Amino acid sequence: MRTTSFRALVLSTCALVATGCDSLFFIEAEAEEICKAEPNVDFPAAFPGSADIEYALDFPLGDFDDVLPEDTDVETELRLRGFEVTSSTDLSGIERASVSVVKPGTSESILIGEYRRASTTPTQSIRLTGSGAVNLLDMAREDSLQLVFTARGSLPTRDWSARLEACAGVRAKANYFDLVF
């Protein structure tokens, strides 16, 4: 796991004399980029034609949320910076791929990145791009999140392995007003 930046802020969102504010103060914690790589993920051979594969990756959040108060609601925003699959096998048969985050304790998932094949030129690497920031409510309090990579298409017809690397930014914000007053 690699974390490139961490910061925590206590901010005032509006002046005391202003009206219409949800909160006067909030605490924000941010990890600009957390990366996790798995160097040798094995995938089985696929029958010729279209097939699906799926792989679950535990994505550690670390302790960036330690500055957030325990007894208040937290809004968590996750932004996929990149998800790359690299193999010595040709991956040009992969037509579509996605990465989703699974809500802890449920089977519900939220799409955070996608890939669609643009050409059939042989390639040994695919890169999924983020679909924007995703609000994960109180998930910043988790030690790790489960990311699920799925791919569909004409997958390699013999066993293969790949290196997976996921990088994401995480921001959490807690209302500090209830704790001050």
ZAVO-279479 format. One record per residue (C-alpha): chain; residue in three letters; residue number from 1; x, y, z. Coordinates in nm, 4 decimals. Layout:
N
r mol->A; type->ALA; seq->NUM; c1->X; c2->Y; c3->Z
...
END
This chain:
181
r mol->A; type->MET; seq->1; c1->0.0000; c2->0.0000; c3->0.0000
r mol->A; type->ARG; seq->2; c1->0.1276; c2->0.3464; c3->-0.0883
r mol->A; type->THR; seq->3; c1->-0.0237; c2->0.6720; c3->0.0386
r mol->A; type->THR; seq->4; c1->0.1183; c2->0.9848; c3->-0.1233
r mol->A; type->SER; seq->5; c1->-0.0480; c2->1.2551; c3->0.0816
r mol->A; type->PHE; seq->6; c1->-0.2579; c2->1.2996; c3->0.3923
r mol->A; type->ARG; seq->7; c1->-0.4140; c2->1.6060; c3->0.5467
r mol->A; type->ALA; seq->8; c1->-0.6767; c2->1.7007; c3->0.8003
r mol->A; type->LEU; seq->9; c1->-0.8485; c2->2.0372; c3->0.8225
r mol->A; type->VAL; seq->10; c1->-1.0874; c2->2.2105; c3->1.0561
r mol->A; type->LEU; seq->11; c1->-1.2746; c2->2.4636; c3->0.8471
r mol->A; type->SER; seq->12; c1->-1.5431; c2->2.7218; c3->0.8911
r mol->A; type->THR; seq->13; c1->-1.7983; c2->2.6927; c3->0.6128
r mol->A; type->CYS; seq->14; c1->-1.9657; c2->3.0281; c3->0.6669
r mol->A; type->ALA; seq->15; c1->-1.9549; c2->3.3363; c3->0.8875
r mol->A; type->LEU; seq->16; c1->-2.1494; c2->3.3326; c3->1.2117
r mol->A; type->VAL; seq->17; c1->-2.3762; c2->3.6113; c3->1.0871
r mol->A; type->ALA; seq->18; c1->-2.4694; c2->3.4306; c3->0.7640
r mol->A; type->THR; seq->19; c1->-2.7937; c2->3.2400; c3->0.7435
r mol->A; type->GLY; seq->20; c1->-2.8939; c2->2.9215; c3->0.5672
r mol->A; type->CYS; seq->21; c1->-2.5865; c2->2.7186; c3->0.6586
r mol->A; type->ASP; seq->22; c1->-2.6092; c2->2.3506; c3->0.7388
r mol->A; type->SER; seq->23; c1->-2.3022; c2->2.3689; c3->0.9572
r mol->A; type->LEU; seq->24; c1->-2.0678; c2->2.6342; c3->1.0836
r mol->A; type->PHE; seq->25; c1->-1.7708; c2->2.4037; c3->1.1252
r mol->A; type->PHE; seq->26; c1->-1.6571; c2->2.0735; c3->0.9842
r mol->A; type->ILE; seq->27; c1->-1.3530; c2->1.8501; c3->1.0005
r mol->A; type->GLU; seq->28; c1->-1.2161; c2->1.7109; c3->0.6787
r mol->A; type->ALA; seq->29; c1->-0.9623; c2->1.4313; c3->0.6349
r mol->A; type->GLU; seq->30; c1->-0.8156; c2->1.3465; c3->0.2969
r mol->A; type->ALA; seq->31; c1->-0.5786; c2->1.0935; c3->0.1482
r mol->A; type->GLU; seq->32; c1->-0.5033; c2->1.2293; c3->-0.2000
r mol->A; type->GLU; seq->33; c1->-0.3888; c2->0.8931; c3->-0.3302
r mol->A; type->ILE; seq->34; c1->-0.3784; c2->0.5459; c3->-0.1795
r mol->A; type->CYS; seq->35; c1->-0.2452; c2->0.2675; c3->-0.4012
r mol->A; type->LYS; seq->36; c1->-0.2569; c2->-0.1086; c3->-0.3634
r mol->A; type->ALA; seq->37; c1->-0.0951; c2->-0.3557; c3->-0.6005
r mol->A; type->GLU; seq->38; c1->-0.1320; c2->-0.7309; c3->-0.6274
r mol->A; type->PRO; seq->39; c1->0.1556; c2->-0.8582; c3->-0.8418
r mol->A; type->ASN; seq->40; c1->0.0479; c2->-1.2121; c3->-0.9354
r mol->A; type->VAL; seq->41; c1->-0.3251; c2->-1.2672; c3->-0.9636
r mol->A; type->ASP; seq->42; c1->-0.4046; c2->-1.5967; c3->-1.1375
r mol->A; type->PHE; seq->43; c1->-0.7018; c2->-1.6312; c3->-1.3705
r mol->A; type->PRO; seq->44; c1->-0.8281; c2->-1.9562; c3->-1.5241
r mol->A; type->ALA; seq->45; c1->-0.8406; c2->-2.0311; c3->-1.8943
r mol->A; type->ALA; seq->46; c1->-1.1659; c2->-1.9386; c3->-2.0660
r mol->A; type->PHE; seq->47; c1->-1.3560; c2->-2.1289; c3->-2.3314
r mol->A; type->PRO; seq->48; c1->-1.3423; c2->-1.9629; c3->-2.6736
r mol->A; type->GLY; seq->49; c1->-1.6082; c2->-1.6913; c3->-2.7069
r mol->A; type->SER; seq->50; c1->-1.7341; c2->-1.4483; c3->-2.4474
r mol->A; type->ALA; seq->51; c1->-1.6738; c2->-1.5140; c3->-2.0811
r mol->A; type->ASP; seq->52; c1->-1.6663; c2->-1.3238; c3->-1.7521
r mol->A; type->ILE; seq->53; c1->-1.4066; c2->-1.3087; c3->-1.4765
r mol->A; type->GLU; seq->54; c1->-1.4246; c2->-1.1479; c3->-1.1355
r mol->A; type->TYR; seq->55; c1->-1.1627; c2->-1.0719; c3->-0.8719
r mol->A; type->ALA; seq->56; c1->-1.2069; c2->-0.9085; c3->-0.5292
r mol->A; type->LEU; seq->57; c1->-0.9284; c2->-0.6884; c3->-0.3930
r mol->A; type->ASP; seq->58; c1->-0.9078; c2->-0.5564; c3->-0.0362
r mol->A; type->PHE; seq->59; c1->-0.8232; c2->-0.1866; c3->-0.0595
r mol->A; type->PRO; seq->60; c1->-0.6782; c2->-0.0516; c3->0.2691
r mol->A; type->LEU; seq->61; c1->-0.7827; c2->0.2965; c3->0.3799
r mol->A; type->GLY; seq->62; c1->-0.5265; c2->0.3234; c3->0.6566
r mol->A; type->ASP; seq->63; c1->-0.5858; c2->0.5576; c3->0.9483
r mol->A; type->PHE; seq->64; c1->-0.6536; c2->0.8825; c3->0.7651
r mol->A; type->ASP; seq->65; c1->-0.9896; c2->0.9117; c3->0.9441
r mol->A; type->ASP; seq->66; c1->-0.8395; c2->0.9125; c3->1.2968
r mol->A; type->VAL; seq->67; c1->-0.8985; c2->1.2899; c3->1.3261
r mol->A; type->LEU; seq->68; c1->-1.2738; c2->1.2504; c3->1.2707
r mol->A; type->PRO; seq->69; c1->-1.4963; c2->1.2467; c3->1.5815
r mol->A; type->GLU; seq->70; c1->-1.6544; c2->0.9131; c3->1.6684
r mol->A; type->ASP; seq->71; c1->-2.0021; c2->1.0391; c3->1.7546
r mol->A; type->THR; seq->72; c1->-2.0995; c2->1.2232; c3->1.4374
r mol->A; type->ASP; seq->73; c1->-2.2009; c2->1.1280; c3->1.0839
r mol->A; type->VAL; seq->74; c1->-1.9274; c2->1.1213; c3->0.8231
r mol->A; type->GLU; seq->75; c1->-1.9627; c2->1.1792; c3->0.4499
r mol->A; type->THR; seq->76; c1->-1.7040; c2->0.9849; c3->0.2511
r mol->A; type->GLU; seq->77; c1->-1.6078; c2->1.0568; c3->-0.1085
r mol->A; type->LEU; seq->78; c1->-1.4026; c2->0.8090; c3->-0.3109
r mol->A; type->ARG; seq->79; c1->-1.2466; c2->0.8956; c3->-0.6460
r mol->A; type->LEU; seq->80; c1->-1.0772; c2->0.6229; c3->-0.8514
r mol->A; type->ARG; seq->81; c1->-0.7467; c2->0.7597; c3->-0.9822
r mol->A; type->GLY; seq->82; c1->-0.6679; c2->0.4483; c3->-1.1829
r mol->A; type->PHE; seq->83; c1->-0.7042; c2->0.0721; c3->-1.1988
r mol->A; type->GLU; seq->84; c1->-0.4542; c2->-0.1030; c3->-1.4208
r mol->A; type->VAL; seq->85; c1->-0.4328; c2->-0.4670; c3->-1.5288
r mol->A; type->THR; seq->86; c1->-0.1008; c2->-0.5754; c3->-1.6800
r mol->A; type->SER; seq->87; c1->-0.0182; c2->-0.9238; c3->-1.8086
r mol->A; type->SER; seq->88; c1->0.2291; c2->-1.1005; c3->-2.0353
r mol->A; type->THR; seq->89; c1->-0.0796; c2->-1.2397; c3->-2.2129
r mol->A; type->ASP; seq->90; c1->-0.2705; c2->-1.0512; c3->-2.4831
r mol->A; type->LEU; seq->91; c1->-0.5698; c2->-0.8763; c3->-2.3250
r mol->A; type->SER; seq->92; c1->-0.7151; c2->-0.7258; c3->-2.6432
r mol->A; type->GLY; seq->93; c1->-1.0123; c2->-0.9655; c3->-2.6255
r mol->A; type->ILE; seq->94; c1->-1.1453; c2->-0.7918; c3->-2.3146
r mol->A; type->GLU; seq->95; c1->-1.4391; c2->-0.5873; c3->-2.4414
r mol->A; type->ARG; seq->96; c1->-1.5562; c2->-0.4330; c3->-2.1138
r mol->A; type->ALA; seq->97; c1->-1.4256; c2->-0.4164; c3->-1.7608
r mol->A; type->SER; seq->98; c1->-1.5398; c2->-0.2438; c3->-1.4458
r mol->A; type->VAL; seq->99; c1->-1.4366; c2->-0.1907; c3->-1.0870
r mol->A; type->SER; seq->100; c1->-1.6909; c2->-0.1463; c3->-0.8084
r mol->A; type->VAL; seq->101; c1->-1.6735; c2->-0.0917; c3->-0.4345
r mol->A; type->VAL; seq->102; c1->-1.8855; c2->-0.3238; c3->-0.2195
r mol->A; type->LYS; seq->103; c1->-2.0657; c2->-0.1773; c3->0.0800
r mol->A; type->PRO; seq->104; c1->-1.9498; c2->-0.3614; c3->0.3954
r mol->A; type->GLY; seq->105; c1->-2.1971; c2->-0.6165; c3->0.5250
r mol->A; type->THR; seq->106; c1->-2.3997; c2->-0.6205; c3->0.2016
r mol->A; type->SER; seq->107; c1->-2.3724; c2->-0.7449; c3->-0.1534
r mol->A; type->GLU; seq->108; c1->-2.4583; c2->-0.3980; c3->-0.2879
r mol->A; type->SER; seq->109; c1->-2.1866; c2->-0.2430; c3->-0.5031
r mol->A; type->ILE; seq->110; c1->-2.1198; c2->0.1010; c3->-0.6481
r mol->A; type->LEU; seq->111; c1->-1.9501; c2->0.1382; c3->-0.9873
r mol->A; type->ILE; seq->112; c1->-1.6362; c2->0.3537; c3->-0.9624
r mol->A; type->GLY; seq->113; c1->-1.4520; c2->0.2823; c3->-1.2887
r mol->A; type->GLU; seq->114; c1->-1.4928; c2->0.1390; c3->-1.6390
r mol->A; type->TYR; seq->115; c1->-1.3035; c2->0.0261; c3->-1.9478
r mol->A; type->ARG; seq->116; c1->-1.4383; c2->-0.0275; c3->-2.2990
r mol->A; type->ARG; seq->117; c1->-1.2216; c2->-0.1665; c3->-2.5748
r mol->A; type->ALA; seq->118; c1->-1.1438; c2->0.0938; c3->-2.8382
r mol->A; type->SER; seq->119; c1->-0.9558; c2->-0.1310; c3->-3.0828
r mol->A; type->THR; seq->120; c1->-0.8493; c2->-0.4919; c3->-3.1319
r mol->A; type->THR; seq->121; c1->-0.4790; c2->-0.4048; c3->-3.1439
r mol->A; type->PRO; seq->122; c1->-0.2876; c2->-0.6522; c3->-2.9254
r mol->A; type->THR; seq->123; c1->-0.2241; c2->-0.5114; c3->-2.5788
r mol->A; type->GLN; seq->124; c1->-0.0947; c2->-0.6489; c3->-2.2526
r mol->A; type->SER; seq->125; c1->-0.2403; c2->-0.3743; c3->-2.0369
r mol->A; type->ILE; seq->126; c1->-0.5813; c2->-0.2180; c3->-1.9799
r mol->A; type->ARG; seq->127; c1->-0.6550; c2->0.0863; c3->-1.7691
r mol->A; type->LEU; seq->128; c1->-0.9934; c2->0.1587; c3->-1.6136
r mol->A; type->THR; seq->129; c1->-1.0851; c2->0.5218; c3->-1.5670
r mol->A; type->GLY; seq->130; c1->-1.2867; c2->0.6623; c3->-1.2810
r mol->A; type->SER; seq->131; c1->-1.6479; c2->0.7588; c3->-1.3248
r mol->A; type->GLY; seq->132; c1->-1.6157; c2->1.0600; c3->-1.0913
r mol->A; type->ALA; seq->133; c1->-1.6385; c2->1.0994; c3->-0.7162
r mol->A; type->VAL; seq->134; c1->-1.8712; c2->0.8571; c3->-0.5397
r mol->A; type->ASN; seq->135; c1->-2.0372; c2->0.9362; c3->-0.2070
r mol->A; type->LEU; seq->136; c1->-1.9931; c2->0.6378; c3->0.0255
r mol->A; type->LEU; seq->137; c1->-2.1613; c2->0.7881; c3->0.3345
r mol->A; type->ASP; seq->138; c1->-1.9977; c2->0.6511; c3->0.6523
r mol->A; type->MET; seq->139; c1->-1.7477; c2->0.4140; c3->0.4870
r mol->A; type->ALA; seq->140; c1->-1.4398; c2->0.6176; c3->0.5902
r mol->A; type->ARG; seq->141; c1->-1.4557; c2->0.4423; c3->0.9265
r mol->A; type->GLU; seq->142; c1->-1.3746; c2->0.1066; c3->0.7617
r mol->A; type->ASP; seq->143; c1->-1.0146; c2->-0.0191; c3->0.7717
r mol->A; type->SER; seq->144; c1->-1.0458; c2->-0.1347; c3->0.4112
r mol->A; type->LEU; seq->145; c1->-1.2936; c2->-0.1497; c3->0.1278
r mol->A; type->GLN; seq->146; c1->-1.3529; c2->-0.4376; c3->-0.1103
r mol->A; type->LEU; seq->147; c1->-1.3009; c2->-0.3498; c3->-0.4769
r mol->A; type->VAL; seq->148; c1->-1.4379; c2->-0.5956; c3->-0.7316
r mol->A; type->PHE; seq->149; c1->-1.2821; c2->-0.6117; c3->-1.0786
r mol->A; type->THR; seq->150; c1->-1.4937; c2->-0.7744; c3->-1.3498
r mol->A; type->ALA; seq->151; c1->-1.4063; c2->-0.8262; c3->-1.7156
r mol->A; type->ARG; seq->152; c1->-1.6022; c2->-0.9606; c3->-2.0105
r mol->A; type->GLY; seq->153; c1->-1.5017; c2->-1.0602; c3->-2.3581
r mol->A; type->SER; seq->154; c1->-1.2847; c2->-1.3146; c3->-2.5373
r mol->A; type->LEU; seq->155; c1->-1.0546; c2->-1.3917; c3->-2.2491
r mol->A; type->PRO; seq->156; c1->-0.7281; c2->-1.5868; c3->-2.2839
r mol->A; type->THR; seq->157; c1->-0.7884; c2->-1.9553; c3->-2.3564
r mol->A; type->ARG; seq->158; c1->-0.5071; c2->-2.0678; c3->-2.1260
r mol->A; type->ASP; seq->159; c1->-0.4366; c2->-1.9939; c3->-1.7596
r mol->A; type->TRP; seq->160; c1->-0.2869; c2->-1.6482; c3->-1.7138
r mol->A; type->SER; seq->161; c1->-0.1758; c2->-1.4104; c3->-1.4439
r mol->A; type->ALA; seq->162; c1->-0.1818; c2->-1.0339; c3->-1.4146
r mol->A; type->ARG; seq->163; c1->-0.0624; c2->-0.7519; c3->-1.1969
r mol->A; type->LEU; seq->164; c1->-0.3484; c2->-0.5399; c3->-1.0615
r mol->A; type->GLU; seq->165; c1->-0.2952; c2->-0.1903; c3->-0.9241
r mol->A; type->ALA; seq->166; c1->-0.5694; c2->0.0291; c3->-0.7817
r mol->A; type->CYS; seq->167; c1->-0.5192; c2->0.3945; c3->-0.6851
r mol->A; type->ALA; seq->168; c1->-0.7898; c2->0.6119; c3->-0.5302
r mol->A; type->GLY; seq->169; c1->-0.8310; c2->0.9350; c3->-0.3388
r mol->A; type->VAL; seq->170; c1->-1.0500; c2->0.9424; c3->-0.0302
r mol->A; type->ARG; seq->171; c1->-1.2002; c2->1.2438; c3->0.1437
r mol->A; type->ALA; seq->172; c1->-1.4127; c2->1.2341; c3->0.4589
r mol->A; type->LYS; seq->173; c1->-1.6022; c2->1.5219; c3->0.6156
r mol->A; type->ALA; seq->174; c1->-1.7684; c2->1.5332; c3->0.9571
r mol->A; type->ASN; seq->175; c1->-1.9989; c2->1.8012; c3->1.0938
r mol->A; type->TYR; seq->176; c1->-1.8175; c2->1.9581; c3->1.3892
r mol->A; type->PHE; seq->177; c1->-2.1006; c2->2.1973; c3->1.4876
r mol->A; type->ASP; seq->178; c1->-2.2789; c2->1.9418; c3->1.7097
r mol->A; type->LEU; seq->179; c1->-1.9591; c2->1.8776; c3->1.9033
r mol->A; type->VAL; seq->180; c1->-1.8773; c2->2.2450; c3->1.9647
r mol->A; type->PHE; seq->181; c1->-2.2200; c2->2.3618; c3->2.0818
END
